[in-house]
Amino acid sequence: MVASGFVCRIGSRYALTERLFEVGNRAGSATIRATGLRRRAMPYLTELHASSLDTVHLATLSGTDVLYLEKLFGHWDMRGPTSVGGRLPAYATALGKVLLAFADDTILETNLKAPMRRFTAHTVPSAVVLEKELESVRSDGIAYDRGAFLIDMHCIAVPILDPQTNVAVAALSISSFRHRKLDIYAAALHKAAKDLGRHAAS
């Protein structure tokens, strides 16, 4: 590993080098570029960020986790737990809930059977409660996180739907440490997701 440049020796210890970071980013970028979703989404993420000044995410579902594809930091994102390439449990996030609500039956069943940890008093406590909440998300086309992962962090998310299957290929969100009522962003999020969804199958 040292000879290949992925690890360097510092005294009696070893550390990762920039080369590993570079390769990791290339691999991730290649996967995302395959659909062109990240590239197409960036103007919409930028607009949402400029109008809200809060944190904006683009994410997809990976197993039982939300996988964050892009993040634009809000002015008040001092303790946000998310990062590009990072993961959080789907059931404990607004992004995850909206992705699960519009996932195919096999993926949904896998998630409902997975263990669920309580991060705060507001985390969904069981699969039964989660399934009921997902019914509401399907009806409204929108999901909320009111302190489910971090007690002070609130989030609103909408799905980017494949127009042919009505399955979520990704989702958009705005999260905030200062706002508690995030419905003010609902219309802008829905518009961005609808525009992106038109190209989801291309």
N, C-alpha and C positions, 0 to 999 in steps of 0.2 A: 504493500500500500504506500509506503514511503517512496519507493522507487518510481511508482506510477504517478506520484504527485497528489494523491488524494488525502494523505496524512503527513503531518510534519512532526518532528520530535522537538520538544521544548524541555530541555533538562532531562529529567527521568520520566516525563509524561509525553503523551501524544495528543495532537489536536487535529481537527478536520481543517482542510485548506479551502481556498476559494474555488479550486477546481471541482470539488464535489458539489458545491453550490451551483456552479455553472452547468454541470451535467444534469443535475436535478431539475433546474429551470428549463433546460432544453427539452427534457423528456416530458415535463408537464405541459409545456407550451405546444409540443407536437400533438399531444392528445386533444387539447382544447382547440387547436387550429383545425383539426379534422372536421369539426362541425362549423367552424367559423363563428361560433356563438359569442365567444369573448370579444372578438373584434367588432361584431355587429352591436354588441351590447354597450360598448364603451361610451358612445355619444349619449345614450340614454342614462347611463350611470352618472355621467358628468352633469347632465341637466338636473337629475334628481338631487345630486350633491349640492349643486349651486343654489337650488331653490330651498333646500332644507338646512344646509350647513351641518347636517347630522351624518352618521355613518351609513353608507350604502353598500349592499352586498349583492353579488351574483353567486348562486350556488346550485349544486345538483345533489342528487341522492346517490350515495355509494354504500350499498349494504344497509346497515342500520344507522349510518351516519350522514350528516350533512357535510359535503365536501365544498369548501369555499374556493371558487374560481377567481373571484376578484373582490377587492375591497377598496373603497375610497374613504379615508378617515374623516370623521367629523371633527369639528372644532373642540368637542368635549369628550372625545374618545380616549380618556386617560387610563381606563381600566378594562377596556374591551378585551374579551377572551379570544377573539377570532383573528385569523391570519390567512393569507392566500396559501392554499395547499393544506390548511389545517382542517380539522374535523371536530364536530360536536355531535352528541347523540340527537337523532332526529326528533324524538318525542319531546325534547326539552327546549326546542327552538320554534319560532314562528315559521322560519323557512322549512324546517323539517315537517311540521304539521301540514303545511300547504302542499309540499311534495308528496307526502303520504296520502293526503286526501284525494290526490289525482294520480296516484300510482296504479299499476296493474295489480290484480288480486294476489298474485304470488308474492310480490314484494311487500304488499301490505300485510299479508298473513305472517311473513317472516318477521316483520317488525313488531307485530302484536304479540308474538311469542317470545321476543327477546327480553332479557332482564331489564328492569327499569329502576334506576337509582334516583333517590330524592336529593336534589341539589339545594333546593329551598322549600319553604312551605307552599310555594306556588307551582312546584313541579307536578306534572300529571302523575298521579299516584299509582295508576294501574292501567292495564290494557282495556278494561271495560270503560273507564272514564275517557281514555284516549279515543276509543272508537266512537263514543258518543260525541266528543268534541269534533272529530273529523267529519261527522255528518253535518254539523253546523258549518264547517269550513267549506264543504262541497256546495252547500246551499248559498253561502255568501260570496264564495270565490276569494276569500281573504282569511288570513290567520293572524293571531296575535300571540305575543309572548309578554306577559306582565310579571316579570321578575322570576321566570321559571328556572333560569340558569344562574343569573346574578340578580340579586334582590332589587337592585336599583336600575337595571337595564330593561327597557321596554322596546318592543319591536313589532312592526307590521310587515306582512309579506303577502305576495301574490304569485300565482303560478304562471310560467310561460308554457302554454299548451301546444302540443303538436295538433294542428288543425284537422288532421286526418284521423287521429286516434283519440283525441281529447285527453291524452296522458301528459303529465308534466315532464318536460325535458329539463327544466331548470326553474329557478324562482328568483325573484327580486325582493329586496327588503330595505327598509330604513329602520335603524335602531337608534335609540337616544337615551341618555342619562338625565336629560333635562325635561323632556316632554312625557307626559303620561297618557295624553289623548292624541294618538297618532292618526286618527281618521282624517286629519287635514291633508294627509299624503295619499289617501286611498285613490283618488281620481287619477293623479299623476302616475302612480304605480300601475294601475290597471291599463292606462293608455300605453305606457312603455311596454308592458308585458304583451299586450294585444299586437302592437306593431312588431315586436320580436317574434311572436308566435306565427305570424304570417310566413316567416322564412324558416321556421323550425324544421320543416320536413325537407328543405332544400340541401 
